[in-house]
């Protein structure tokens, strides 16, 4: 038996990799689950059931062992004793550093913590899941080799992965292997479109959905000829790979590390271009138009269509404005040289994402643990905290903050408030599903609400992570979101009040 230690098992790539490992009958897998392990175990079992794996049966057959712990943090010596290979798939994909230190806390400190434990337990092989975009916003060919430096314009996620790679290289030696695997952009299952994470290229798809919604609300715009400048080139590659394919190759590397090079680019050998992705998304959302440009966003004369499209921020630029290709020696050696994504497969992935409301309403809703109790009372927040602090803030002097906004917290209990703002002042607050007509509104998951009002997460970020839904006047909401985010950053609920 090959004894594999896997982190990140409840993640998108992690649970598919676990399924691929268990498909190899001579493999035993130890899984690190964050506390409470019982909750994470139920979550993982639900995830695996959707792809045909009975986790409880595998545990009873002694093919899966559960360990409770959190990285960064010290693991007991028994956790890794006798392990043949560690597959470190746990990661934070935050593009920008957050208040709690991610992505560096998870991707750097967590990796260092696990490497120290591997050193104490004499684990002979460590597989680190990095990213194909570890070099940052470059226009070059990424070799299957270590990078001596990271681009100065890399985002925090890319830089943290480069730092993680460096740590793994330092750990490796004559008697132990450090293998770096760099997957490109992950999308759903090639056959079904199933996904459990709707970041990455899905954020670009959501930007196109926002654009389509804005056009529907603006009759003056021809939906077949939308005035839109797209920063980038029509011929740059967008390297997307299906999750099932990536997990199978990662499992192959993990179970035969001696046959793998030190660095593997796990990428699409024949990726679609930006113009391909543009056309496929236009087909899905029944729109057309837009021209590629070398100009830089923000445009001084941006149209309402461009405001809606670029609301996704860095993700739009990241996918349309990079001309990056990859060495694929490892894949060619194994006969993996066929294109991995065509129009039908890509549209299947986007249709699945839309059918689940980008993860908000999902057949895998039970995949998420029970929503934790929110430590911020929404009633006190809307009825006391906001009216008390808004006049003291700089936002309270912004005349543009004039709107009627409805906030729906937690779709199950449907607690809601309507706030009427006038020239930066809050005029009235009403609780419940009342007769006031809002200009726009937000449906906010209860766990996201606490993060938003404490300043740990913006409304903008939460929206593109499917934790917040906008309804009503889309364009008006998008114009107001930066103003509201400014107030949330200036006047967060203090941590000592929780």
GIPE-V232974 format. One record per residue. RES is the residue in three letters. PSI is psi in radians with two decimals (* if undefined). NEAR is the number of other C-alpha atoms within 12 Angstrom. D_FIRST is the distance of its C-alpha to the first C-alpha in Angstrom with 2 decimals. Layout:
# GIPE-V232974
[[RES,PSI,NEAR,D_FIRST] [RES,PSI,NEAR,D_FIRST]]
This chain:
# GIPE-V232974
[[UNK,2.40,19,0.00] [UNK,2.15,28,3.78] [UNK,1.94,34,6.12] [UNK,2.37,45,9.28] [UNK,2.12,47,12.71] [UNK,2.26,46,15.22] [UNK,2.77,42,18.98] [UNK,0.47,36,21.59] [UNK,-0.45,40,19.72] [UNK,-0.02,36,23.14] [UNK,3.04,33,24.60] [UNK,-1.03,38,25.43] [UNK,-0.60,44,22.82] [UNK,-0.83,37,20.33] [UNK,-0.49,46,20.12] [UNK,-0.66,42,20.06] [UNK,-0.70,44,17.17] [UNK,-0.77,52,15.27] [UNK,-0.72,41,16.19] [UNK,-0.62,34,15.09] [UNK,-0.74,40,11.57] [UNK,-0.36,37,11.40] [UNK,-0.30,24,12.91] [UNK,1.89,23,9.79] [UNK,-0.26,19,8.37] [UNK,0.51,18,4.73] [UNK,2.33,32,5.16] [UNK,2.40,34,6.33] [UNK,2.20,45,9.75] [UNK,2.32,37,12.36] [UNK,2.31,41,15.80] [UNK,2.07,41,19.01] [UNK,2.36,33,22.01] [UNK,2.65,27,25.56] [UNK,2.57,16,27.81] [UNK,2.23,18,28.66] [UNK,-0.56,22,25.03] [UNK,-0.72,18,26.30] [UNK,-0.80,22,28.27] [UNK,-0.60,31,25.59] [UNK,-0.74,32,23.15] [UNK,-0.71,25,25.85] [UNK,-0.83,29,26.44] [UNK,-0.74,39,22.84] [UNK,-0.68,34,22.72] [UNK,-0.76,27,25.95] [UNK,-0.83,38,24.85] [UNK,-0.54,34,21.82] [UNK,-0.49,23,24.03] [UNK,-0.27,26,26.17] [UNK,0.45,28,23.49] [UNK,0.38,19,22.26] [UNK,2.23,25,19.34] [UNK,1.73,25,19.79] [UNK,-0.73,32,18.32] [UNK,-0.68,20,19.50] [UNK,-0.67,17,17.82] [UNK,-0.61,27,14.40] [UNK,-0.75,20,15.23] [UNK,-0.57,12,16.43] [UNK,0.07,16,13.30] [UNK,0.58,20,11.52] [UNK,-0.21,30,9.53] [UNK,2.32,34,12.02] [UNK,2.39,30,13.66] [UNK,2.35,34,17.09] [UNK,2.37,28,18.85] [UNK,2.33,24,22.54] [UNK,2.98,24,24.06] [UNK,2.43,27,26.06] [UNK,2.45,32,26.29] [UNK,2.53,26,28.29] [UNK,2.76,21,27.85] [UNK,2.31,23,26.28] [UNK,2.42,27,22.79] [UNK,2.66,20,22.35] [UNK,-0.50,19,20.37] [UNK,-0.35,16,17.94] [UNK,-0.70,30,16.91] [UNK,0.01,37,15.14] [UNK,2.16,23,14.46] [UNK,0.02,24,11.11] [UNK,2.39,34,10.40] [UNK,-0.61,32,9.38] [UNK,2.41,40,11.64] [UNK,2.32,50,14.39] [UNK,1.89,50,15.87] [UNK,1.61,48,19.42] [UNK,-0.13,45,21.05] [UNK,2.38,41,23.55] [UNK,2.73,37,27.04] [UNK,2.31,36,30.72] [UNK,0.36,34,32.50] [UNK,2.27,32,35.98] [UNK,-0.51,29,38.25] [UNK,2.58,25,40.58] [UNK,2.34,23,40.16] [UNK,3.04,22,40.68] [UNK,-0.51,17,42.34] [UNK,0.12,17,39.09] [UNK,-0.08,22,37.96] [UNK,2.61,27,35.52] [UNK,-0.08,31,34.09] [UNK,-0.66,33,34.14] [UNK,-0.81,31,33.07] [UNK,-0.86,35,29.82] [UNK,-0.42,43,29.13] [UNK,-1.03,35,30.36] [UNK,-0.71,28,30.43] [UNK,-0.74,37,27.20] [UNK,-0.76,45,25.41] [UNK,-0.70,33,27.10] [UNK,-0.74,28,26.08] [UNK,-0.63,43,22.37] [UNK,-0.67,43,22.69] [UNK,-0.73,28,24.43] [UNK,-0.69,29,21.67] [UNK,-0.64,38,19.09] [UNK,-0.78,29,21.59] [UNK,-0.57,22,21.92] [UNK,0.05,24,18.21] [UNK,0.77,26,17.77] [UNK,2.28,33,15.19] [UNK,-0.25,34,15.00] [UNK,2.48,43,15.14] [UNK,2.07,52,17.14] [UNK,2.05,49,17.81] [UNK,2.14,49,21.22] [UNK,1.91,46,22.62] [UNK,-2.48,44,26.27] [UNK,2.55,40,28.96] [UNK,-0.27,44,30.63] [UNK,0.50,47,33.89] [UNK,-0.40,44,33.08] [UNK,-0.14,39,36.20] [UNK,-2.84,31,38.53] [UNK,1.16,31,41.44] [UNK,2.88,25,41.75] [UNK,1.57,21,42.85] [UNK,-2.94,18,40.98] [UNK,2.12,23,37.86] [UNK,2.08,31,34.76] [UNK,2.83,26,33.01] [UNK,1.24,30,29.32] [UNK,2.76,28,30.12] [UNK,2.60,32,30.72] [UNK,2.24,25,33.99] [UNK,-0.40,14,36.41] [UNK,2.83,20,38.17] [UNK,2.48,27,38.17] [UNK,2.43,21,41.15] [UNK,-0.45,15,43.83] [UNK,0.27,18,44.03] [UNK,2.57,25,40.35] [UNK,3.04,29,39.88] [UNK,-0.61,34,38.15] [UNK,-0.87,37,34.86] [UNK,-0.75,39,34.76] [UNK,-0.68,37,35.88] [UNK,-0.61,41,33.31] [UNK,-0.66,50,30.50] [UNK,-0.71,39,32.12] [UNK,-0.68,36,32.22] [UNK,-0.74,47,28.52] [UNK,-0.76,42,27.80] [UNK,-0.70,31,30.06] [UNK,-0.71,29,28.26] [UNK,-0.71,41,24.86] [UNK,-0.67,30,26.64] [UNK,-0.57,21,28.23] [UNK,-0.63,32,24.98] [UNK,2.65,27,23.32] [UNK,-2.94,18,24.14] [UNK,-0.57,11,23.63] [UNK,0.20,14,20.47] [UNK,2.50,27,18.90] [UNK,2.36,35,18.83] [UNK,1.98,41,20.60] [UNK,2.22,43,20.33] [UNK,2.15,44,22.98] [UNK,2.20,46,22.73] [UNK,1.55,45,26.15] [UNK,2.60,38,26.39] [UNK,-2.64,38,29.96] [UNK,2.11,40,31.67] [UNK,2.35,40,29.50] [UNK,-3.11,45,31.13] [UNK,3.14,40,30.16] [UNK,2.35,36,28.32] [UNK,-0.55,29,30.06] [UNK,-0.73,23,30.85] [UNK,-0.33,23,31.78] [UNK,-0.03,32,32.52] [UNK,2.33,37,30.56] [UNK,2.74,43,30.14] [UNK,-0.01,45,29.94] [UNK,2.25,40,31.33] [UNK,0.69,37,34.76] [UNK,-2.70,35,35.34] [UNK,-2.32,37,35.37] [UNK,-0.37,40,37.16] [UNK,-0.49,40,37.89] [UNK,-0.68,38,40.31] [UNK,-0.74,37,42.23] [UNK,-0.68,41,42.34] [UNK,-0.58,40,43.68] [UNK,-0.68,38,46.30] [UNK,-0.63,43,47.46] [UNK,-0.75,36,47.55] [UNK,-0.73,35,49.74] [UNK,-0.78,40,51.92] [UNK,-0.71,37,52.34] [UNK,-0.74,31,53.28] [UNK,-0.67,35,55.80] [UNK,-0.71,35,57.36] [UNK,-0.57,24,57.74] [UNK,-0.03,22,59.61] [UNK,1.52,21,61.86] [UNK,-0.43,12,63.93] [UNK,-0.29,15,65.56] [UNK,2.26,23,62.33] [UNK,2.01,21,61.62] [UNK,-0.24,27,57.97] [UNK,-0.04,19,57.95] [UNK,1.06,19,59.35] [UNK,2.26,31,57.94] [UNK,1.82,27,59.29] [UNK,2.22,33,56.16] [UNK,2.20,33,55.38] [UNK,2.02,37,51.70] [UNK,2.07,31,50.82] [UNK,-2.88,30,48.92] [UNK,2.54,28,49.06] [UNK,-0.19,27,48.58] [UNK,0.08,21,46.57] [UNK,2.53,27,43.89] [UNK,2.55,34,40.29] [UNK,1.88,43,38.35] [UNK,1.71,41,34.67] [UNK,2.49,42,32.93] [UNK,2.50,41,29.52] [UNK,2.52,39,28.14] [UNK,-0.70,42,25.44] [UNK,-0.71,32,23.25] [UNK,-0.81,34,23.41] [UNK,-0.75,41,22.71] [UNK,-0.69,39,19.62] [UNK,-0.73,30,18.12] [UNK,-0.65,36,18.86] [UNK,-0.70,43,17.56] [UNK,-0.65,41,14.13] [UNK,-0.72,33,14.32] [UNK,-0.73,41,15.32] [UNK,-0.62,46,12.70] [UNK,-0.08,37,9.74] [UNK,1.06,27,11.96] [UNK,-0.48,32,14.17] [UNK,-0.40,21,15.45] [UNK,0.15,18,17.11] [UNK,2.54,30,18.78] [UNK,3.05,25,22.17] [UNK,-0.50,30,23.08] [UNK,2.29,39,24.79] [UNK,2.17,41,24.26] [UNK,1.87,43,27.03] [UNK,1.49,47,25.51] [UNK,2.92,47,28.90] [UNK,2.06,37,31.01] [UNK,-0.33,29,32.30] [UNK,1.29,24,35.48] [UNK,2.73,32,36.22] [UNK,2.84,32,39.26] [UNK,3.01,30,42.28] [UNK,-0.63,34,44.08] [UNK,-0.57,28,46.73] [UNK,-0.89,27,44.14] [UNK,-0.72,36,42.74] [UNK,-0.85,39,46.34] [UNK,-0.70,27,47.35] [UNK,-0.73,29,44.33] [UNK,-0.65,34,44.99] [UNK,-0.67,30,48.69] [UNK,-0.75,26,47.96] [UNK,-0.75,27,45.88] [UNK,0.10,27,48.55] [UNK,0.90,23,51.57] [UNK,2.99,30,53.12] [UNK,2.88,26,54.10] [UNK,-3.01,28,55.72] [UNK,2.42,29,54.86] [UNK,2.46,23,55.22] [UNK,2.56,23,53.05] [UNK,2.69,18,54.72] [UNK,-0.01,17,54.23] [UNK,2.83,18,56.05] [UNK,2.42,17,54.22] [UNK,2.51,25,53.71] [UNK,2.53,19,55.53] [UNK,2.39,19,58.46] [UNK,-0.41,10,61.88] [UNK,0.71,15,63.02] [UNK,2.44,20,59.86] [UNK,2.95,24,60.41] [UNK,-0.58,30,59.18] [UNK,-0.73,39,56.66] [UNK,-0.64,36,55.29] [UNK,-0.75,35,55.20] [UNK,-0.77,37,53.05] [UNK,-0.76,40,50.69] [UNK,0.12,39,50.18] [UNK,-0.40,39,49.63] [UNK,-0.24,34,45.91] [UNK,-2.33,28,46.62] [UNK,-0.53,30,44.29] [UNK,-0.62,33,41.86] [UNK,-0.81,34,44.58] [UNK,-0.65,35,45.31] [UNK,-0.56,36,41.68] [UNK,-0.52,39,41.08] [UNK,-0.25,37,44.46] [UNK,0.34,31,45.52] [UNK,2.33,31,42.71] [UNK,1.33,28,42.63] [UNK,2.24,31,39.14] [UNK,3.04,32,37.14] [UNK,2.50,36,33.82] [UNK,2.45,26,32.45] [UNK,0.72,31,29.74] [UNK,-0.76,23,28.68] [UNK,-0.80,29,24.94] [UNK,-0.72,31,25.60] [UNK,-0.66,18,28.07] [UNK,-0.56,14,25.66] [UNK,0.24,16,23.39] [UNK,0.28,13,26.44] [UNK,1.27,22,26.54] [UNK,0.25,19,30.30] [UNK,2.62,18,31.69] [UNK,2.53,22,33.44] [UNK,-0.15,34,31.36] [UNK,2.12,36,34.19] [UNK,-3.05,26,37.53] [UNK,-0.76,26,40.32] [UNK,-0.77,22,39.09] [UNK,-0.73,28,35.54] [UNK,-0.79,38,36.99] [UNK,-0.61,34,39.63] [UNK,-0.72,28,37.09] [UNK,-0.76,39,35.31] [UNK,-0.69,41,38.67] [UNK,-0.70,32,39.89] [UNK,-0.79,32,36.82] [UNK,-0.74,37,37.42] [UNK,-0.64,27,41.07] [UNK,-0.41,20,40.42] [UNK,0.19,23,38.55] [UNK,0.82,30,41.26] [UNK,0.66,37,38.81] [UNK,-0.16,34,36.51] [UNK,-0.75,31,39.33] [UNK,1.88,24,39.35] [UNK,2.55,24,35.96] [UNK,-0.36,22,34.19] [UNK,0.43,30,31.63] [UNK,-0.63,21,34.36] [UNK,-0.18,24,32.46] [UNK,-0.50,31,29.48] [UNK,2.52,27,31.52] [UNK,2.85,25,31.82] [UNK,2.39,18,35.21] [UNK,2.18,21,37.81] [UNK,2.73,17,38.49] [UNK,2.28,17,42.03] [UNK,2.22,24,44.20] [UNK,-0.10,24,45.98] [UNK,2.16,28,48.83] [UNK,1.98,23,51.38] [UNK,-0.65,33,52.26] [UNK,-0.81,24,55.73] [UNK,-0.63,19,56.56] [UNK,-0.92,34,55.18] [UNK,-0.59,34,57.25] [UNK,-0.33,24,60.31] [UNK,-0.95,19,60.66] [UNK,-0.88,27,58.40] [UNK,-0.87,35,59.04] [UNK,-0.52,26,62.82] [UNK,-0.62,18,63.13] [UNK,-0.45,24,61.22] [UNK,-0.78,34,61.90] [UNK,-0.43,22,65.57] [UNK,-0.22,19,64.57] [UNK,2.84,23,62.10] [UNK,-0.51,22,62.88] [UNK,-0.57,32,61.51] [UNK,-0.18,29,64.35] [UNK,0.20,20,66.76] [UNK,1.93,24,65.18] [UNK,-0.40,17,67.50] [UNK,-0.32,21,64.84] [UNK,1.33,32,63.07] [UNK,1.86,28,65.11] [UNK,2.83,33,63.23] [UNK,2.10,32,62.40] [UNK,2.30,38,58.68] [UNK,2.34,38,56.75] [UNK,2.13,40,53.55] [UNK,2.04,35,51.31] [UNK,2.03,36,48.71] [UNK,1.84,27,45.81] [UNK,-0.47,21,46.39] [UNK,-0.93,14,45.72] [UNK,-0.33,14,48.50] [UNK,0.96,20,50.46] [UNK,2.30,27,52.26] [UNK,2.68,32,54.49] [UNK,2.54,34,57.27] [UNK,2.22,33,59.73] [UNK,2.30,37,61.09] [UNK,2.03,31,64.17] [UNK,2.45,31,64.43] [UNK,1.95,22,67.72] [UNK,0.76,21,68.06] [UNK,-0.16,30,65.32] [UNK,2.56,29,66.60] [UNK,2.02,33,65.02] [UNK,-0.71,24,67.86] [UNK,2.68,22,66.32] [UNK,2.23,29,63.12] [UNK,2.38,26,62.73] [UNK,2.56,26,59.99] [UNK,2.98,21,58.67] [UNK,1.33,18,58.91] [UNK,-3.04,16,62.56] [UNK,0.03,11,64.91] [UNK,2.41,22,64.67] [UNK,2.05,19,63.68] [UNK,2.69,29,61.15] [UNK,-0.68,26,61.06] [UNK,3.02,30,57.29] [UNK,3.02,34,54.56] [UNK,2.30,42,50.99] [UNK,2.11,32,48.44] [UNK,2.24,39,46.17] [UNK,2.51,37,42.99] [UNK,-0.72,33,43.65] [UNK,-0.58,29,40.88] [UNK,-0.57,36,42.14] [UNK,-0.80,39,45.69] [UNK,-0.77,35,45.02] [UNK,-0.66,33,43.38] [UNK,-0.86,35,46.32] [UNK,-0.28,39,49.16] [UNK,0.03,33,47.71] [UNK,0.12,28,47.52] [UNK,-0.30,30,43.75] [UNK,2.48,32,43.64] [UNK,2.77,34,46.37] [UNK,-0.71,42,47.45] [UNK,-0.88,36,46.89] [UNK,-0.76,31,43.24] [UNK,-0.62,36,42.58] [UNK,-0.83,37,44.16] [UNK,-0.08,38,41.89] [UNK,0.27,32,38.85] [UNK,0.40,32,40.09] [UNK,-0.27,37,41.10] [UNK,2.45,36,44.78] [UNK,2.36,36,46.74] [UNK,2.39,36,50.23] [UNK,2.83,26,52.89] [UNK,-2.54,25,56.56] [UNK,1.77,28,58.11] [UNK,-0.85,33,55.13] [UNK,-0.71,32,57.14] [UNK,-0.73,30,58.93] [UNK,-0.78,37,55.69] [UNK,-0.57,38,54.18] [UNK,-0.55,24,57.33] [UNK,-0.45,34,57.24] [UNK,-0.80,33,53.55] [UNK,-0.61,24,54.04] [UNK,-0.78,31,57.02] [UNK,-0.68,36,55.12] [UNK,-0.59,28,52.19] [UNK,-0.74,26,54.78] [UNK,-0.72,34,56.00] [UNK,-0.60,33,52.50] [UNK,-0.62,26,51.88] [UNK,-0.60,24,55.35] [UNK,1.12,29,55.41] [UNK,2.69,31,51.94] [UNK,2.14,30,51.69] [UNK,2.53,20,51.33] [UNK,-0.51,15,48.13] [UNK,-0.11,9,50.23] [UNK,-0.12,15,51.50] [UNK,*,15,48.08]]
